[in-house]
Amino acid sequence: MLDKKIFKHSTQLRVRNYEVDWQGIVHNGNYLLYCEVGRVEYLRHIGAKVDLNSINSDSRVVLVRNEIDYLAPAMFDDLLIVSTRISFIKNSSFAMEGIVERASTGERIVENVAYHVWLDPKTNKSKPVPDDMRRLVQSFEGEHCSIEWPSVDV
């Protein structure tokens, strides 16, 4: 279970009528969209430049793995809190964790871990996460994020 105490960013959203099935329960695929909203808002909050192709650079950032644990159903018109953090940055990859909770009760709805890789747009090969992105995350997350810095050959 993800530790909510170390999450420093959250955003709210409300479940809309077209996101639910005939029982009024959110369709399972929409939880991934809620977590994506949280990730984009997190990046904006820490000062990263986000566009359709990248984050803070001329490289591409792609989602390579998306894990989700469904814990309770969200219903039509629920106000949800989506909390997001970056838990680690390695050489060319990083992970973002998300928790979706019902605002009225704090009940945990889903937990998500999304793994991303930085790519060179010309070769589609992985490349190191830029140092400016590492600095932004380190400044915001502090000790709650494991950041590997590339070694410098001297």
HELIX and SHEET records of a PDB file:
HELIX    1   1 LYS A    4  ILE A    6  5                                   3    
HELIX    2   2 ASN A   17  GLU A   19  5                                   3    
HELIX    3   3 ASN A   28  ILE A   46  1                                  19    
HELIX    4   4 ASP A  131  GLU A  141  1                                  11    
HELIX    5   5 GLY A  142  HIS A  144  5                                   3    
SHEET    1   A 5 HIS A   9  ARG A  14  0                                        
SHEET    2   A 5 LEU A  79  ILE A  89 -1                                        
SHEET    3   A 5 SER A  93  ARG A 102 -1                                        
SHEET    4   A 5 ARG A 108  LEU A 119 -1                                        
SHEET    5   A 5 ARG A  60  TYR A  70 -1                                        
SHEET    1   B 3 HIS A   9  ARG A  14  0                                        
SHEET    2   B 3 LEU A  79  ILE A  89 -1                                        
SHEET    3   B 3 SER A 146  ILE A 147  1                                        
END                                                                             
